[in-house]
Amino acid sequence: MGSISRMGPGYLPMVLSYGLIIIGALITIRAIRQGESRIEHAYWRPMVFVMGSILVFAFLIPRGGLVLSTFLVTILSSFGARKTHWRNTIVLGILMALLTALVFIKLLGLPISVWPK
């Protein structure tokens, strides 16, 4: 872990996690003091499709390559919205796939397969 004078590799994640715990506790205390017990309606559709697209990306990137995975994540995430303009979504998917390939393969030089094997 380390200390503040000699930080180890686990020091920053530990400090950030404690900070998040403190912020969460403060938000919880503030909510309890206000006394409102009304819970807002949860929007399941965006949560399911966005989280599902992340899981699809994690499963597909070793097999399908970066371009196909990014394109499918963009398309699947768009199902979270009620009104989807498919032409815009497909164009966005293509642009995102090309941009991620440019950034991660060309600029950063990461050893990720670009296309399906």
SERO-4910 file (N, C-alpha, C, O; in steps of 0.05 Angstrom, whole numbers):
BEGIN
 pado doro    nc1    nc2    nc3   cac1   cac2   cac3    cc1    cc2    cc3    oc1    oc2    oc3
  Met    A     16    -24      0      0      0      0     17     25      0     15     42    -18
  Gly    A     34     27     20     50     51     22     38     72     41     18     67     54
  Ser    A     51     94     42     42    117     59     42    142     42     49    142     18
  Ile    A     35    164     54     34    189     39     62    198     31     65    211     10
  Ser    A     82    192     46    109    199     39    122    180     20    140    187      5
  Arg    A    113    155     20    124    134      2    101    118     -9     94     96      1
  Met    A     89    128    -30     65    116    -41     71     91    -57     89     90    -74
  Gly    A     56     70    -51     58     45    -66     37     44    -88     21     63    -91
  Pro    A     35     22   -103     16     20   -125    -13     18   -116    -31     24   -132
  Gly    A    -18     12    -91    -46     10    -81    -55     34    -66    -78     35    -56
  Tyr    A    -38     54    -63    -44     77    -46    -66     94    -58    -86    101    -45
  Leu    A    -64    102    -84    -84    119    -97   -111    105    -98   -131    118    -91
  Pro    A   -113     80   -106   -140     67   -105   -152     66    -77   -176     69    -74
  Met    A   -135     63    -57   -145     62    -29   -156     90    -22   -178     92    -10
  Val    A   -141    111    -28   -150    138    -21   -176    145    -36   -194    156    -24
  Leu    A   -177    137    -61   -201    143    -77   -225    127    -66   -248    138    -65
  Ser    A   -221    103    -58   -244     87    -47   -253     98    -21   -277     99    -16
  Tyr    A   -235    107     -4   -243    120     21   -258    146     16   -278    152     29
  Gly    A   -249    161     -4   -263    185    -11   -291    180    -21   -310    194    -14
  Leu    A   -295    159    -37   -322    152    -47   -339    142    -24   -363    148    -24
  Ile    A   -328    128     -5   -344    119     18   -353    143     34   -376    144     43
  Ile    A   -336    162     39   -343    186     54   -365    202     39   -384    211     52
  Ile    A   -361    206     13   -382    220     -2   -408    206     -1   -429    218      2
  Gly    A   -408    179     -4   -433    164     -3   -446    166     24   -471    168     26
  Ala    A   -430    166     46   -441    169     73   -454    196     77   -475    199     89
  Leu    A   -441    217     67   -452    244     69   -478    247     53   -497    259     63
  Ile    A   -479    235     30   -504    236     14   -526    221     28   -549    230     28
  Thr    A   -520    198     40   -539    182     55   -550    198     79   -574    198     84
  Ile    A   -532    210     94   -540    225    118   -558    249    110   -578    254    122
  Arg    A   -551    262     89   -567    285     79   -594    276     70   -614    289     76
  Ala    A   -596    253     57   -622    243     48   -639    235     72   -664    239     71
  Ile    A   -627    223     92   -643    215    116   -653    240    131   -675    240    141
  Arg    A   -637    261    133   -645    285    147   -668    299    133   -685    311    146
  Gln    A   -669    298    106   -690    311     92   -717    297     96   -738    309     94
  Gly    A   -716    272    102   -740    257    109   -758    249     86   -779    238     92
  Glu    A   -751    254     62   -768    245     40   -762    216     34   -740    207     30
  Ser    A   -784    200     35   -780    171     30   -789    163      2   -791    139     -4
  Arg    A   -795    182    -14   -804    176    -41   -781    167    -59   -761    181    -61
  Ile    A   -784    144    -71   -763    133    -88   -771    139   -117   -794    133   -125
  Glu    A   -753    150   -132   -759    156   -160   -762    131   -176   -750    110   -170
  His    A   -776    133   -198   -780    111   -216   -753    104   -230   -739    122   -239
  Ala    A   -746     79   -230   -721     70   -243   -726     65   -273   -746     53   -280
  Tyr    A   -708     75   -289   -710     70   -317   -693     46   -324   -668     49   -327
  Trp    A   -705     23   -327   -691     -2   -331   -680     -5   -359   -659    -16   -363
  Arg    A   -694      5   -379   -686      1   -406   -658     12   -412   -641     -3   -422
  Pro    A   -651     37   -405   -624     46   -410   -603     30   -394   -581     24   -404
  Met    A   -610     23   -369   -590      8   -353   -585    -19   -365   -561    -28   -366
  Val    A   -605    -33   -374   -602    -60   -384   -586    -59   -410   -567    -75   -414
  Phe    A   -593    -41   -428   -579    -41   -454   -551    -30   -453   -533    -40   -467
  Val    A   -546    -10   -436   -518      0   -434   -501    -20   -420   -478    -26   -429
  Met    A   -510    -32   -398   -494    -52   -384   -491    -77   -401   -470    -90   -402
  Gly    A   -512    -85   -416   -510   -107   -434   -490   -103   -456   -476   -121   -464
  Ser    A   -489    -78   -467   -470    -72   -488   -442    -73   -478   -424    -81   -493
  Ile    A   -437    -66   -453   -410    -68   -441   -402    -97   -439   -379   -104   -444
  Leu    A   -421   -114   -430   -415   -143   -429   -410   -155   -456   -392   -172   -459
  Val    A   -425   -147   -476   -421   -156   -504   -393   -148   -513   -379   -163   -526
  Phe    A   -386   -123   -507   -359   -113   -515   -337   -130   -502   -318   -138   -516
  Ala    A   -340   -135   -476   -320   -151   -463   -318   -180   -474   -296   -191   -476
  Phe    A   -340   -191   -482   -340   -218   -493   -331   -218   -522   -317   -237   -530
  Leu    A   -337   -198   -537   -333   -198   -566   -305   -187   -574   -295   -195   -595
  Ile    A   -293   -170   -558   -268   -158   -568   -246   -178   -573   -231   -173   -592
  Pro    A   -242   -199   -558   -221   -218   -565   -227   -234   -590   -209   -243   -605
  Arg    A   -253   -238   -596   -261   -254   -619   -269   -238   -644   -263   -247   -666
  Gly    A   -281   -215   -640   -291   -199   -662   -274   -176   -670   -279   -164   -691
  Gly    A   -254   -169   -655   -238   -146   -661   -249   -120   -651   -273   -119   -643
  Leu    A   -233   -100   -652   -240    -74   -641   -262    -60   -657   -280    -48   -645
  Val    A   -260    -60   -683   -279    -46   -700   -307    -57   -697   -326    -42   -693
  Leu    A   -310    -83   -700   -336    -95   -698   -348    -92   -670   -372    -87   -667
  Ser    A   -332    -96   -650   -341    -93   -622   -351    -65   -616   -372    -62   -604
  Thr    A   -336    -45   -625   -344    -18   -620   -369    -11   -635   -386      3   -624
  Phe    A   -371    -20   -659   -395    -15   -675   -420    -27   -661   -441    -14   -659
  Leu    A   -418    -52   -653   -441    -65   -640   -447    -53   -613   -471    -52   -606
  Val    A   -428    -44   -598   -433    -31   -573   -449     -5   -577   -468      1   -562
  Thr    A   -442     10   -598   -457     34   -604   -486     28   -611   -504     42   -602
  Ile    A   -490      8   -628   -517      0   -636   -533    -10   -612   -556     -1   -609
  Leu    A   -522    -28   -596   -536    -39   -573   -542    -17   -553   -564    -17   -541
  Ser    A   -524      1   -548   -529     23   -529   -552     41   -538   -567     52   -522
  Ser    A   -555     44   -564   -576     61   -574   -604     50   -569   -624     65   -569
  Phe    A   -606     24   -563   -632     13   -556   -642     23   -529   -666     19   -522
  Gly    A   -625     34   -513   -632     45   -487   -650     70   -490   -665     77   -471
  Ala    A   -648     84   -512   -665    107   -517   -692     99   -529   -693     80   -544
  Arg    A   -713    113   -522   -739    107   -533   -741    114   -562   -751     98   -578
  Lys    A   -731    137   -569   -731    145   -597   -703    144   -608   -685    158   -599
  Thr    A   -699    126   -627   -673    123   -639   -674    129   -669   -692    119   -683
  His    A   -657    146   -678   -655    152   -707   -633    133   -718   -609    138   -714
  Trp    A   -642    113   -732   -623     92   -740   -601    101   -759   -579     91   -757
  Arg    A   -607    120   -776   -586    130   -794   -564    143   -778   -541    138   -783
  Asn    A   -572    159   -759   -552    173   -742   -537    153   -725   -513    156   -721
  Thr    A   -550    132   -715   -537    112   -698   -517     96   -714   -495     91   -704
  Ile    A   -524     89   -739   -505     74   -755   -481     91   -762   -458     81   -762
  Val    A   -485    116   -769   -463    134   -775   -445    138   -751   -421    137   -753
  Leu    A   -458    141   -727   -443    144   -703   -427    119   -697   -404    121   -688
  Gly    A   -439     95   -701   -425     70   -697   -400     67   -715   -379     59   -706
  Ile    A   -403     75   -740   -380     74   -759   -359     93   -750   -335     86   -750
  Leu    A   -367    118   -743   -347    137   -735   -332    129   -709   -308    133   -707
  Met    A   -348    119   -690   -335    110   -665   -316     87   -670   -294     86   -658
  Ala    A   -323     68   -687   -306     45   -693   -280     55   -706   -258     46   -699
  Leu    A   -282     73   -725   -258     83   -738   -241    100   -719   -216     98   -719
  Leu    A   -254    116   -702   -239    132   -683   -225    115   -662   -202    121   -656
  Thr    A   -238     94   -652   -225     77   -632   -201     62   -645   -180     58   -632
  Ala    A   -205     53   -670   -183     40   -684   -159     59   -687   -136     52   -684
  Leu    A   -165     84   -695   -144    104   -699   -130    109   -673   -105    110   -672
  Val    A   -145    114   -651   -132    121   -626   -117     98   -614    -93    101   -607
  Phe    A   -130     75   -611   -118     53   -596    -97     37   -612    -78     27   -601
  Ile    A   -101     35   -638    -83     19   -654    -61     36   -666    -37     30   -662
  Lys    A    -68     58   -679    -48     74   -692    -33     93   -673     -8     93   -672
  Leu    A    -47    108   -657    -34    128   -640    -21    116   -615      1    123   -608
  Leu    A    -36     97   -601    -25     86   -577     -9     60   -582      7     51   -565
  Gly    A    -14     47   -605      1     23   -612     -6     -1   -595     11    -18   -591
  Leu    A    -30     -3   -586    -38    -26   -570    -41    -51   -587    -51    -50   -610
  Pro    A    -33    -74   -577    -35    -99   -592    -63   -111   -591    -67   -133   -579
  Ile    A    -83    -98   -602   -111   -107   -603   -117   -114   -632   -110    -99   -650
  Ser    A   -130   -137   -636   -138   -144   -664   -159   -124   -673   -178   -118   -658
  Val    A   -157   -115   -698   -175    -95   -709   -200   -109   -720   -222    -99   -717
  Trp    A   -196   -131   -733   -218   -145   -746   -221   -173   -735   -203   -183   -721
  Pro    A   -244   -186   -740   -248   -214   -730   -226   -233   -740   -216   -230   -762
  Lys    A   -219   -252   -724   -199   -271   -731   -210   -293   -748   -196   -311   -757
***
